[in-house]
Amino acid sequence: MIFRQLFDSVSGTYSYLLASRAGGEALILDPVLEKVDRYCKLLQELDLRLVKAVDTHLHADHITGLGELRDRTQCITIMGEQSKADVVSMRVSDGDKVTIEGLCLEALYTPGHTDDSYSYLMGDRVFTGDTLLIRGTGRTDFQNGSARAQYDSIFNRLLKLPEETLVFPAHDYKGDTVSTIGEEKRYNPRLQVKSIDDYVELMNNLHLPNPKMMDVAVPANMHVGLHQDELAREGLSLSARDAIASLGRPDILLVDLRESGERAKHGMLPGALHAPYPGICATLQPGGMLREVAAATGRRVVFFCAFGERSAMAVAAAKKAGLANTAHIEGGIDAWKKAGGPVVQG
């Protein structure tokens, strides 16, 4: 496995680059905007293709690199379903799996620092975001934070993991890089409380100043979505209502870019072809499945995904590959459902 812990000294943020092999797919956790050049250089050096970028929560102390990485690498952006971010490609809930070639991370909903905080469990290690830090815990006094919720997340979720589980947080301000669940149980001063009420009292009396970047970072991180209005102006976008009206038309081929887990959880559109987004470029090349189907039938390929971000990128990829007769459903299956469109459960 390729595992890189990357540090931003300005915000004290740890980002993590993961891959199962050189030349394969990669995932990054909690990227920082100012470090995107460095990430891209490392991806190139290690011959990796970034397919997913994940934020553990809406950060207040730095601007996320999700949007910039998406624009540069066409990767899938991921946050929890509770996030206030306007648009990300995928939203996960507790127990969902985030997979790339050879690796699987389990999403653990661990609110408290913020109400959208997630940790990610991968084999012998857990990425705890700002929920559990090394010899500390994330503050709970803004962004709908809750000391009670954090106590539950830490004591009833994270500390239930095997004691040898490695702990990799999203921040550190003292120079520590890794811990274990067992170490934190024994030596984390904030976890030596006798009750939830003691923990709440402790957290409510920290009186910390707001993060310096908070007024800039939070609004910026809430608006990371890919702008889909340009495609609408070019006539390459269908509203959910127009897409519903065109259902069953013989000149349209609906293509579902979501992963199998998303389809099983949120349902499918009748008659849609499944072509997961990570492999979209190959299917659009000469000899590729979508390219051949479109050429043989003359049908217009209409992409859709969860919220419209992957499908917008697929339209751009099709255009680049010379396949002009495409479009996407603006807002994805989320907008389709809200407009009353039919969904088939798998």
C-alpha positions in Angstrom: 0.0 0.0 0.0 1.1 3.6 -0.7 0.4 5.8 2.3 1.6 9.4 2.6 0.8 11.7 5.5 1.2 15.3 4.2 1.3 18.4 6.4 0.2 22.0 6.0 2.1 24.0 8.6 0.0 27.1 8.3 -3.3 25.4 9.5 -1.7 22.3 11.2 -3.7 20.1 8.8 -2.8 16.5 8.0 -3.9 15.2 4.6 -3.5 11.5 3.6 -2.8 10.1 0.2 -3.8 6.4 -0.2 -3.3 3.9 -3.0 -3.0 0.1 -3.2 -0.2 0.2 -5.8 2.0 2.4 -7.9 0.3 3.1 -11.2 -3.2 2.6 -9.7 -6.1 4.6 -8.3 -5.6 7.0 -5.4 -7.7 8.7 -2.7 -6.9 11.8 -0.7 -8.4 12.8 2.7 -8.7 16.4 3.9 -6.7 18.2 1.1 -5.7 21.8 1.6 -6.1 24.3 -1.3 -2.7 25.8 -1.0 -1.1 22.3 -1.3 -2.8 21.1 -4.4 0.3 21.7 -6.6 2.3 19.5 -4.2 -0.4 16.8 -4.3 -0.5 16.8 -8.1 3.3 16.5 -8.3 3.3 13.6 -5.9 0.5 11.9 -7.9 2.7 12.3 -11.0 5.8 11.0 -9.3 4.1 7.9 -7.9 2.2 7.4 -11.2 -1.2 7.5 -9.4 -4.6 8.5 -10.8 -6.6 10.5 -8.2 -10.2 9.2 -8.3 -11.6 10.3 -5.0 -11.1 13.3 -2.6 -12.7 13.2 0.8 -13.3 15.9 3.5 -14.0 14.5 6.9 -16.1 17.6 7.7 -16.6 21.2 6.7 -13.3 22.8 7.8 -13.1 26.2 9.5 -9.3 26.8 9.5 -8.4 26.3 5.9 -9.9 26.3 2.4 -10.5 22.7 1.1 -8.7 21.4 -1.9 -11.7 19.4 -3.0 -12.8 21.8 -5.8 -9.4 22.5 -7.2 -8.5 18.8 -7.3 -11.8 18.0 -9.0 -11.1 20.6 -11.6 -7.6 19.4 -12.2 -8.0 15.6 -12.0 -11.8 15.1 -12.6 -11.9 13.1 -9.3 -15.0 12.4 -7.3 -15.5 14.7 -4.3 -17.0 13.1 -1.1 -18.5 14.5 2.1 -21.0 13.3 4.7 -24.7 13.6 3.9 -25.1 16.2 6.7 -22.6 18.6 5.1 -23.6 22.2 4.3 -21.4 22.2 1.2 -23.4 23.1 -1.8 -22.5 20.2 -4.1 -20.2 17.3 -3.9 -20.2 14.2 -6.1 -21.0 11.7 -3.4 -22.5 12.0 0.1 -21.9 9.2 2.5 -23.8 8.1 5.6 -22.8 5.9 8.5 -21.6 2.5 7.4 -21.1 3.4 3.7 -18.0 2.1 2.0 -15.7 4.4 0.1 -13.7 2.3 -2.3 -10.9 2.6 -4.8 -8.9 -0.1 -6.5 -7.6 -2.4 -3.7 -8.7 -0.3 -0.8 -11.9 0.2 1.2 -12.7 2.8 3.8 -15.8 2.5 6.1 -17.5 5.8 6.9 -18.3 6.3 10.6 -20.6 9.2 11.5 -18.8 10.8 14.5 -20.5 14.2 15.1 -19.6 16.6 17.8 -16.8 18.8 16.5 -19.3 19.7 13.8 -22.6 18.1 12.9 -21.2 16.7 9.6 -18.0 15.1 11.1 -17.0 11.6 9.8 -14.2 9.3 10.6 -13.0 6.6 8.1 -11.9 3.1 9.2 -9.4 1.3 6.9 -8.1 -2.0 8.3 -5.6 -1.4 11.0 -6.1 2.4 11.1 -8.8 5.1 11.5 -8.8 8.6 10.2 -10.5 10.6 12.9 -10.8 14.0 11.3 -11.1 16.6 14.1 -13.2 14.3 16.3 -10.3 12.5 18.1 -6.9 14.2 18.1 -3.6 13.0 19.5 -3.9 13.7 23.3 -6.9 16.0 22.5 -10.3 16.3 20.9 -11.8 18.7 18.4 -13.5 21.8 19.8 -17.3 21.7 19.9 -18.3 25.3 20.1 -19.2 26.2 16.5 -20.8 24.7 13.3 -23.5 23.0 15.3 -20.9 21.2 17.4 -22.0 19.3 20.5 -19.9 18.1 23.4 -22.5 15.5 24.1 -22.5 14.2 20.6 -18.7 14.1 20.6 -18.6 12.1 23.8 -20.9 9.5 22.2 -18.8 9.5 19.0 -15.5 9.0 20.9 -16.5 6.8 23.8 -19.2 4.7 22.1 -17.7 4.5 18.6 -14.0 5.2 18.2 -12.8 3.9 21.6 -14.7 0.6 20.9 -12.2 -0.1 18.1 -9.3 -2.5 18.9 -6.7 -0.8 21.1 -4.0 -1.4 18.5 -5.9 0.6 15.8 -3.7 3.4 14.5 -5.2 6.9 14.9 -4.5 9.4 12.2 -6.1 12.8 12.9 -6.8 15.7 10.5 -4.9 18.2 12.8 -2.0 18.4 15.2 -0.3 21.4 16.7 2.4 19.7 18.7 4.3 17.6 16.2 2.7 14.3 16.9 1.9 12.2 13.8 0.1 9.0 14.9 -1.3 7.4 18.0 -3.4 4.3 18.8 -6.8 3.9 20.3 -5.2 2.3 23.4 -2.8 5.2 23.9 -5.6 7.7 23.6 -7.8 5.8 26.1 -5.0 5.9 28.7 -3.2 9.1 28.0 -5.5 11.6 26.4 -6.3 14.1 29.2 -9.7 15.0 27.8 -10.8 11.3 27.9 -10.0 10.9 31.6 -13.5 12.0 32.6 -16.0 10.1 34.8 -19.2 10.9 32.9 -20.7 12.6 29.9 -21.6 15.6 32.0 -17.9 16.0 33.1 -16.9 16.0 29.4 -19.5 18.6 28.5 -18.4 20.8 31.3 -14.7 20.4 30.3 -15.5 21.3 26.6 -17.8 24.2 27.4 -15.0 25.9 29.4 -12.2 25.8 27.0 -12.8 29.4 25.8 -10.8 29.1 22.6 -10.5 32.0 20.1 -12.1 31.4 16.7 -9.8 30.0 14.0 -8.1 32.9 12.1 -9.4 31.7 8.8 -13.0 30.9 9.9 -14.7 33.9 8.3 -13.1 33.1 5.0 -12.8 29.3 5.1 -16.4 28.3 6.1 -18.2 30.3 3.3 -15.6 29.1 0.7 -15.9 25.5 1.8 -19.7 25.7 1.5 -19.4 26.6 -2.1 -17.1 24.0 -3.6 -19.6 22.6 -6.2 -18.9 22.4 -9.9 -20.8 25.1 -11.7 -23.4 23.4 -13.9 -25.0 26.5 -15.3 -22.5 26.8 -18.2 -23.6 23.4 -19.6 -27.2 24.6 -19.4 -26.3 27.7 -21.5 -24.7 25.4 -24.0 -27.8 23.2 -24.3 -26.0 20.3 -22.7 -28.2 20.1 -19.6 -31.7 18.8 -18.9 -33.7 19.9 -15.9 -35.1 17.0 -13.8 -38.6 17.8 -15.2 -37.4 17.7 -18.8 -35.6 14.5 -18.1 -38.7 12.9 -16.6 -40.7 14.0 -19.6 -38.2 12.3 -21.9 -38.2 9.0 -20.1 -38.8 6.1 -22.5 -38.0 8.2 -25.6 -36.2 5.9 -28.1 -33.6 8.6 -29.1 -32.3 9.0 -25.6 -29.9 6.7 -23.7 -29.8 7.3 -19.9 -26.4 6.4 -18.4 -26.0 6.1 -14.6 -22.5 7.0 -13.5 -23.0 6.1 -9.8 -21.4 3.2 -8.0 -23.3 0.0 -7.3 -23.7 0.8 -3.6 -25.3 4.2 -4.4 -27.7 2.5 -6.9 -28.7 -0.1 -4.3 -29.2 2.5 -1.6 -30.9 5.3 -3.6 -32.6 3.5 -6.4 -32.2 3.4 -10.2 -33.9 5.1 -13.2 -35.9 2.8 -15.4 -34.0 1.6 -18.5 -30.7 3.3 -17.6 -27.3 1.8 -18.6 -24.8 1.5 -15.8 -21.3 2.9 -16.5 -19.5 3.9 -13.3 -17.8 7.3 -13.5 -14.2 6.2 -12.8 -14.1 4.3 -16.1 -15.9 6.9 -18.2 -13.0 8.0 -20.3 -12.3 4.5 -21.5 -15.9 3.9 -22.6 -15.9 7.2 -24.6 -12.8 6.3 -26.6 -13.1 4.7 -30.1 -14.0 1.1 -29.4 -15.4 2.0 -26.0 -18.8 0.7 -25.0 -20.6 4.1 -24.8 -19.0 5.4 -28.0 -20.0 2.3 -29.9 -23.6 2.2 -28.6 -24.0 5.9 -29.4 -22.6 5.4 -32.9 -24.7 2.3 -33.6 -28.0 3.7 -32.4 -27.7 7.4 -33.0 -29.2 8.0 -29.5 -28.3 11.0 -27.4 -26.3 9.9 -24.3 -27.8 11.6 -21.2 -25.5 11.1 -18.1 -26.8 11.3 -14.6 -25.3 10.7 -11.1 -26.2 11.7 -7.5 -26.1 15.5 -7.7 -24.9 16.4 -11.2 -21.2 16.8 -10.6 -19.9 13.6 -12.1 -22.4 13.8 -15.0 -21.2 17.4 -15.8 -17.6 16.1 -15.9 -18.7 13.2 -18.1 -20.2 15.6 -20.6 -16.9 17.5 -20.7 -15.0 14.3 -21.2 -17.4 13.2 -24.0 -16.9 16.6 -25.7 -13.1 16.2 -25.4 -13.4 12.6 -26.9 -15.3 14.0 -29.9 -18.8 12.7 -28.8 -20.9 15.8 -29.1 -24.5 14.4 -28.8 -24.5 14.2 -25.0 -26.2 16.0 -22.0 -26.6 15.5 -18.3 -29.4 15.7 -15.8 -28.9 18.8 -13.7 -28.9 18.1 -10.0 -28.8 14.3 -10.6 -31.1 11.7 -9.1 -31.5 14.0 -6.1 -33.3 16.6 -8.3 -35.1 13.8 -10.2 -36.6 12.4 -7.0 -37.6 15.9 -5.8 -39.4 16.5 -9.1 -41.3 13.3 -8.6 -39.5 11.1 -11.1 -39.9 7.3 -10.9 -37.2 5.2 -9.3 -36.7 1.5 -9.3 -35.3 -0.2 -6.2 -32.5 -2.7 -6.9 
